[in-house]
Amino acid sequence: IAPFTVIGPLIGPLIDRLHGGRRAMVLVASIGRALLVVLMIRHLNSLLLFPEAFGVLVLGKTYHVAKSAIVPGLVRDKADLVEANSKLVLLSGVGSALAAGPALLLSLAGSQWVLGFAIVILILLISAALRLPKSSVAVQPIEVSERNDLRSSRIILAASAMAVLRGMTGFTLFLVAFWLRGDGAAPGWFGAMVAASAAGSLIGALAAPILRRFVQEEYLLGAVLTAASVVAFIAAFPSDRTAVVFYSLMIGFAAGLGKLSFDAIVQRDAPTANQGRSFAQFETRFQLTWVIGGLIPVITSNEVLPMRAGLIILALVSGGAAFLYLGGLWALSRGRRTPSQLLVERVGSDRRYKQAKNRIKSNVVTKSKQLFHN
């Protein structure tokens, strides 16, 4: 979460304001990572390794944000955004798979050889980044109209749906990890779960451009929420290791396809000059929901939250999110209030809710005064 904490308030606006900001930020992130990796080789047995590794993480997230913000300027038709994003995911997955073998072999010779291999890859990345076109910049602060575009109802709905998917991903990862540990499973089962999730993400990237020909991005996002709910219910009743691996494949597919659809929605509906900042802000929120989702299995034991109960919770959350999202799209297309707005109004007007809210406020104020006087 720390890298996104840095990117959110600082790097997003820089990507927009710098001359040729997105291309420049890709270059800065790549060169900076290469230099930090060189320093890491020298400080493998020093405490300096940790801040250097943190810097690599920050610059890595910066690169991903800038990369996503570059895409709209490289496609001719807005309908090609999902296909372009899916190709990026596929290339990233294939590149990671191809690099894993040499890195594993080099690790036998020592960590410094793995880091040296990373430097070679980063040099290739820098040479490719130099060929990117310079993108437009935002020389003025964000205007009201631009801010309203980023806060449009469709983008807010899509961001909420994507946040649920990201939270489900974190919840699933830690739920399965603690369940497998408590069940005495071999480490290979956890590896199978991670591999299934990664494979699902790649399948989502392959399917995205094909599905986009028949379905709009908004409905792709709603469809993966619905599918994730159905598969979670199916997996809950056997709730054995095979079913859990299958669900991991599904949640990887849903998160991968959902993220590509969300990126396309933002790139299509938000002003181009604001996308560096908006991607950083959205990614920060999504990462926070991932952490919150992952914390729930961490703070509960397997007795309190067994696998079957966890899968049922995932099914209910995903199904509820699908209903609110698709219902919201239907309501917006007819100029009506969305189900989530109606729910908030109903809860907000409830007398018991108001009493509880006032009681919490009063307790917070009282405790604050006591701490201040002490």
N, C-alpha and C positions, 0 to 999 in steps of 0.2 A: 504493500500500500504506500510505502514511503516514496517511491519514484513518482507515483501519480500525485502525491501531495506537492512535490516540487513542480511538476509539469503544469498542474492546474492554474495557479496564479501567475506563473512567470513565463513559461515557454510558449504556451498557447498564444498570448498576445504578441510575443516576439516573432512567431512564425508569420503572423499577419502583417506586422509593421515593417520588418526588415525588407530592404530592396532585394527582390528575388527570394523572399523569405523562406518559402518551402524548400526550394532547391538548396538554398544556402544552409538551411537547418539540417537537411539530409547530409550535406557535406560536413558540416561542423560536428554532427553526431557521429559520423563514421570516422572522421579523423581523430576526434576526441577519444573514441573507444579504442582506436588503434594505439594511440599514445598511452592510454591508461593500461592497456594490456601489456605494453612494453614495460611499464613500471611494475606491474604485477609480477612479471617474470623475475625482476630484481628483488622483490619484497615478498617472496613466497613464504618465508619464515619470519616475517615481521608483522607487527600490528598495523602497519601502513596498508597491508593487503586489503583490510576491510573497508576503509574509505574509498580505496581505488575500485574495489568491486562494486561498492554502492554507486560510484560515479558511472561505471559501465552500465548498471541497471537504469539509472536516470537517462543516460544518453540513448540507451536501447529503446526505452519508452518514447523518448523524443522522436527517434527515427520512425517508429510506427505511426505516431500521430501525424508527422509531416508527410509520410508516405501516403496515408489515407487522404490527406488534404490535397495532394497533387493530382489524384486520379481524375477529378472533374475536368481539369484542363487538358487531359490527354485523350478523352473520348469525344467522338463527334456527335453522338446521339445520347440523350439522357437514358434511353432504354437500354444502352449498353453498360450502364454503371454496375449492375449486378454481375454481368459476365466479366467485366474487368476486375472487380473485386475478387471474384471466385478464382480467376487465374492467378492473382497475387497469392491467395491462400494456398492454392495447389503448388505453385512454385516454391513457396516457403516450406510447405510440407515435404516436397520432393528434395529440396536442398538440404533440409535438416536430416532426412533419411540418408542421403548420400554422404553427408559429412560425418554422420554418427560412426560409420565403420572405420574410416581413417583415424578419427579422434580416439576411438576405443583402442586401436592398435598402438597409437602414439602414447596413450596413458600408461602402457606397460613400460615405456622408456622413461616416463616422468612427466609431472604436470607442466613443466616448462615447454615440453614439446607440443602439448595440446594447445597451450596459449600461443605458441609460435604459429601453429596451424590456423588459429583464429586470426592472427595478424594478416596472414596471406589472404584469407577470405575477405577481411575488411579492406585490404588494398584493392581487391577486385571490385568490391562494392563502391569504393571511392571513384574508380575509373568509370564505372557505369553511371554514377551520380553526376559526373561532369558532363554527361551527354544529355541530361534532362533540360527542358526549356525553363526559362525563368517565368515564374508565375506572377499574377497581379498581386498588388499589396494594398493594405488598408492604411492610407496615410492619415485618416481622420479617426478619432475615437468612434466606437460603435454608436450608431444613431438609433433613435426610437423605433423607426420602421424596421431596421435590421434586427433589433432585439425582439420585436413582435414576431418577426418571421421565425426566429429560433424558439419562440414560445407559442407557436401556433398549436392548435388543438391536436392536429394529426401528429406532429413531432412529439408533443408531450405524451400522447397515448402510446406511440411507438417506443419512446424512451422508457415508459413505465413497464411495457411488456418485456422489453429487452432486459431491464433491471431484474425482473422476476426470473427470467431464464438464467441470468448470470448468478443470482442468488441460489437457484436450484443447482447449478453446477458446483458451487462451493459446498453446499449442503450435502450433495451426493458424494463428493470426493471424501469428505471427512467421515460421513456416516458409514460408507463402505470400508474405509481404512480401519476405523475402530471396531467395526463388526468383524472383519476378517481377523484382526488381532485377537479379539475376544474368542473367536471360534477356533483359534489355533491353526489358521490356514497358512500354507507355505507362501513365501514372498512372491512366488510366481503368479498367484491369483491376483494380487494387487497390481502386478505388472500387466496382467491380462486386462484388468479393468481400465488402467491408464491407456493401454494400447487400443482398446475398444473405443474409448472416448476420442482419442486422436483419429482413429479410422473413421468414426462417425463424422467428425469435423471435415475430413477430406471428402467424404461422400457428399456432405452438404455442399461443399464447394463445387463438386462436379455436377450436382443436380441443380444448383441455383440458376445458371443460364438457361437450362432446358425448361425448368418450371416457370421462369420469368416470361417465356413466350406465351404462356396460357393464363398466368395468374399475376396480379399486381403485387408489388412488394408488401403492401399492408396486409393483404390476405395470406401471403406466404408466412408472415410473422404470426398471424392468428392460427394458421394451420399447424405450425410446429408446436405451438402451445397446446392445441387440442390433441395432437398425436402424442406428445409427451405425457399428457394426462392419461390417455388410454393405455399406453404401454406400461406406465407405472402401476395402474390397477391390475393389469395382466400379470406383471412381475411380482406383485405383492402376495399373491396367494400361494405359489410355491415358495417364493422368497428364498430360493437356494442360490448357490454361487453362479450357476449357469444363467439363471434369470437375471441376476444382478449385473452380470457382464453384458447381457443383452440390453438391459436398461441403460447401462453406461454408454453403449453404442448409440442408443436413441438420444440421450441427453447431449452427447457430443454432436450428433447430427442436428438436433434442434438449435443448440447454441451457435453452431457454425453457420447454418442457413439463416438463422434469425439475425445474427450480427451482420451478415452480408446484406440482408434486406434492410436492416436499420440504417447501415451506412448509405445505401442507395437513397433511402427516404430523405436523410439529412442533406446529402449532396444535391438532391433534386430540388428540395423545397427551401433550403437555407441559402442566404447570400454567399456567393463564392468567397468574398473577402473575409468572411468571419469563420470559415470552416476550420482553420487551425485552432482557434480559440474554442470553438464549439466542440470539436472532437476531443480536446483535452478535458473540457468540463464533463462531457458525457462519459468518457472513459474513467474519470475519477469517480463518478457516481456509481458506475457499473462495478468498479473494483471494490468500492465500499459495500455494495450489496453482496458481492462474492464473499467478502470477509465476514459479513454478518451471517450469511447463510452457513458458512463453514464453522462459525463459533457455536452454533446451536448444538451440533453433535459433540463438540469439544467439551462443553459445560454440562452435558447430560451423559449418564452412563448407559450401557447397553440394556440394562434392566429397565431404565426409565424410557428409553427410546430404542426399542428393538427394530430390526431391519424391516419387518412387515409394517409396523406403525410408521416408520420413516417413509416408506414407499407410498403408503396411503396418504400421508401428509403432502408428499410431492404431487400426487395425483389430484388432490383437492385444491392445492394452491395453483397448479397449472391450469386445471379446469376452470377455476374461478377467474384467473387472469384472462383466459381465452374468452370467457363470457363477457367480462367487462370491456375487453379490447374490441372484440367484434361487435358487441352491442354499442360501444362508443362510436365506431365507424358508421354503423347503421344510423345512429342518432344524428351524427354530424352531417351525413348526407341528406338528412331531412330537416335540418335546422332545429333539432331538438336538443335537450340536455342529455348528457351521457349518463349511463347507469352509475358510474362512479360519482358524478356530481350529485345525482339524486340521493345516493347513499350518504355522502358527506352532509348534505342538507338535512337528511332525516336524522342522522346521528347527532348533528350539531344542534338541532332543535329539541332533542330529547331532554327532559327535565333532569333525569338522573345523570346524564352525561355532563350537563352544565354544573350540577352540584359537585360531581367528582372532580371536574376541571377546576372549579373554584377552591375546593378543598386542597388539591395538590398545589395550586398557586400559593395559598395561604401558608401551607407547611414549608414550601421552599423559601418564602419571604421570612418566616419565623426562624428557620435554621440559619439563613444568611445573616440575620441580625445577631443571633447568638454567637456565630463564628466571628463576626466583626467585633463584638464587644469583648469576646475572650482574647 
